[in-house]
Each structure stands twice: as structure tokens, then as C-alpha cells.
Amino acid sequence: MVLKEKTQEALDFIKAHGGRVSTAELAEGLSVAVNSVTGRVNSLVKNELAYREKVEVEGEDKPVTFVQLTEAGMAYEPTEDED
């Protein structure tokens, strides 16, 4: 499986930061708006490489969404799909 470039960037960032980041941290790390990471995270979730987790965080008005890589996400290495 080969991920799109932007999805691969997101996966690499999450992996480099211990496998779990908030969507705000991901957006900041990729220098994009928070709503710009939605499609990238959706792709990771669709490919079973990550899942979302909403967590109540003290001092925050609403739950914070974290993106957590699965075991497959942590182990993922791009490979060419066979035709």
C-alpha cells in the first residue's frame, strides 16, 4: 500500500511523536489549519493505521481529539502495490 504524500506526512509526524498526537498538534506540526488535517486522518483511519480518541482535558471547554496510530500504523512502511 502506498499512501498519498500528505497522508504519509501525517503518519510520519505522528510516528515521530510517539504514535499519539492531538489534531491541533498535528496541524501545527504540519503547518496547516486544524480542519486541513481531517482528510489525512480520515485516510489513516480508513486504512486502519490510526483511530481517533476524544479525551476530556482539564482546562479545555470541549474534548480534545487525539490521533493514535494502531500497531499497523506504527509498523507501516510504504510498499508498491502489485498490478
Wavefront OBJ file of the C-alpha trace (Angstrom):
o trace
v 0.000 0.000 0.000
v 1.192 3.496 -0.843
v -0.342 6.489 0.918
v -0.837 9.890 -0.656
v 2.000 12.290 0.119
v 0.046 14.416 2.612
v -1.274 11.345 4.416
v 2.257 9.921 4.603
v 3.477 13.234 6.091
v 0.805 12.989 8.777
v 1.685 9.374 9.568
v 5.398 10.221 9.757
v 4.733 13.150 12.110
v 2.537 11.080 14.419
v 5.045 8.224 14.432
v 7.911 10.629 15.220
v 5.940 11.947 18.197
v 5.316 8.645 19.933
v 2.327 7.457 17.916
v -0.249 9.767 19.520
v -0.876 13.482 18.969
v -3.828 15.830 19.165
v -5.272 17.106 15.919
v -4.095 20.593 16.944
v -0.524 19.312 17.454
v -0.680 17.551 14.094
v -1.894 20.683 12.334
v 0.768 22.824 13.982
v 3.495 20.294 13.189
v 2.470 20.197 9.535
v 1.969 23.991 9.415
v -1.651 23.724 8.275
v -5.049 24.646 9.713
v -6.712 22.115 12.015
v -9.520 21.478 9.507
v -6.857 20.648 6.896
v -5.771 17.513 8.754
v -9.238 15.939 8.690
v -8.804 14.271 5.291
v -5.363 12.988 6.197
v -6.623 11.493 9.445
v -9.682 10.036 7.669
v -7.349 8.254 5.256
v -5.255 6.824 8.103
v -8.414 5.633 9.878
v -9.855 4.144 6.668
v -6.626 2.193 6.140
v -6.716 1.008 9.783
v -3.425 2.751 10.502
v -4.905 5.047 13.186
v -8.003 5.822 15.203
v -9.419 8.953 16.827
v -9.901 9.303 20.557
v -11.761 12.177 22.241
v -10.432 12.996 25.694
v -11.693 15.412 28.326
v -8.714 17.628 29.166
v -8.672 19.846 32.231
v -8.829 23.495 31.252
v -10.365 22.808 27.829
v -14.003 23.676 27.093
v -14.580 20.645 24.881
v -12.954 17.240 24.435
v -9.600 17.175 22.651
v -9.330 14.813 19.696
v -6.197 12.691 19.601
v -4.982 10.573 16.707
v -3.456 7.292 17.849
v -1.598 5.006 15.481
v -2.529 1.331 15.531
v 0.128 -1.382 15.600
v -0.170 -1.480 11.799
v 0.328 2.291 11.675
v 3.450 2.135 13.825
v 4.859 -0.668 11.654
v 3.777 0.810 8.305
v 6.398 1.048 5.577
v 5.319 2.114 2.062
v 5.264 -0.687 -0.488
v 4.356 -0.598 -4.154
v 1.016 -2.231 -4.906
v 1.235 -5.020 -7.438
v -0.789 -4.542 -10.619
l 1 2 3 4 5 6 7 8 9 10 11 12 13 14 15 16 17 18 19 20 21 22 23 24 25 26 27 28 29 30 31 32 33 34 35 36 37 38 39 40 41 42 43 44 45 46 47 48 49 50 51 52 53 54 55 56 57 58 59 60 61 62 63 64 65 66 67 68 69 70 71 72 73 74 75 76 77 78 79 80 81 82 83
